[in-house]
Amino acid sequence: MQYSRRTHSVPCHIAIGANGPQGPATNARRIVAAVARLRAILGRGVAASRLWRSPAWPPGSGPDFVNAAVTLPARMPPRAVLDRLHMLEDRAGRIRRTRWGPRVLDLDLVAVGASVRPDRDTLRRWMNLDATSQTRVAPDALILPHPRMQDRAFVLFPLAELAPRWRHPLTGRTVASMAEGVPLAGRTGLRPVFGAALVNRRLRA
């Protein structure tokens, strides 16, 4: 697909998390501020989920996260969207020292429309990566949809508020179906902490 101002926008789904040491209230403010900045640099049409709280993964790796999901219309390639997400992380002071370590701000590009990148076979390999390898290796290129999204309640439950009918281009499952299919152990401790109306009202302030 060609991206330009003359083409229709492509829905981008973004997962946001923060578990800095200052505590959940500060992390919630960081997320609300990040969503406002996304709207400023990527245009209006941003919709945000409720804020959720979830245990850090892997267990014991840091404080609880505050999580949210955002959808927005983008008229630029996925790589350009990802570059802007990394820019916001850098501005928030994120330093990448340890894989899955505490993060003052984490912005993951989960999906862009029905795009599969770089190709179906590569996506399938990353989706099927065993748990031990997941702790050691990370892709060196953009993978879409995010290869772990179907496993993560803290991504799926917020995203289900915004795009429950979005369908995974490889598995055919909707966000709502994937969320319902997360085992109970995978959603333990996940709970909403702020309503979407409050978050979006803060964005308009």
C-alpha positions, -999 to +999 in steps of 0.1 A: +000+000+000+012+035-008+009+060+021+001+096+013-023+122+023-045+112-007-050+076+005-073+065+033-056+062+066-046+028+080-055+020+116-025+016+139-028-002+172-003+007+198+003-008+233+017+015+260+032+006+293+052+023+321+066+009+353+091+035+364+101+034+401+082+066+410+049+046+413+017+040+394+003+075+396+034+089+379+034+061+353-003+068+346+006+105+340+034+095+317+010+074+296-016+101+293+011+126+283+025+101+257-010+097+242-013+135+239+020+137+222+010+109+198-020+130+188+002+160+183+027+143+160+005+118+142-027+138+140-062+137+156-084+106+156-065+091+186-086+069+208-073+055+241-084+026+263-088+027+300-056+025+320-048-009+334-024-022+360-005-055+355+024-073+371+058-070+355+069-097+331+089-119+338+076-121+374+099-102+398+116-081+370+102-048+383+073-028+397+038-033+383+030-017+350+004+008+340-008-002+306-031+012+279-039+008+242-042+034+216-056+033+180-050+061+155-052+066+118-018+069+101-010+079+066+027+069+068+046+036+066+048+015+097+085+021+100+079+059+102+053+053+129+078+032+149+105+058+146+081+083+162+073+059+190+110+055+197+114+092+197+088+096+224+104+069+244+138+086+242+122+120+252+107+103+282+142+091+293+140+055+284+174+037+285+175+002+271+199-017+294+181-049+301+156-069+281+123-068+298+137-045+325+117-016+341+107+011+316+097+047+321+078+044+289+073+015+264+055+021+231+049-011+210+035-010+175+012-040+177-005-039+143-010-017+113-042-027+095-038-062+080-001-057+074+023-086+077+060-077+080+084-087+068+066-118+055+043-146+068+070-172+073+092-148+094+062-138+115+053-174+121+088-182+133+088-154+158+053-163+170+064-199+176+097-190+194+101-211+226+100-193+260+137-197+267+147-181+234+123-152+240+143-142+269+176-141+249+168-128+214+148-100+199+140-091+162+164-067+145+136-056+122+100-046+125+077-076+129+039-070+123+017-080+139+037-080+172+046-117+175+037-119+212+004-100+211-017-131+212-001-142+245-003-109+264-034-100+284-020-066+292-020-059+254-052-077+245-076-065+272-070-028+266-070-032+228-103-051+230-119-019+243-109-002+210-107-028+183-124-060+194-131-071+158-096-065+145-085-099+130-050-113+131-039-117+095-021-149+102-044-168+126-077-152+117-086-146+154-101-114+166-087-094+195-118-102+215-113-139+209-076-138+217-084-119+250-109-145+260-084-173+252-057-160+275-053-186+304-063-174+338-027-175+350-018-151+322-043-125+333-037-127+371-033-092+386-046-074+355-072-048+364-084-014+351-074+016+372-088+046+352-117+048+328-113+057+291-136+087+296-112+102+322-081+095+300-097+110+269-110+140+289-074+146+301-062+145+265-087+173+256-077+194+285 
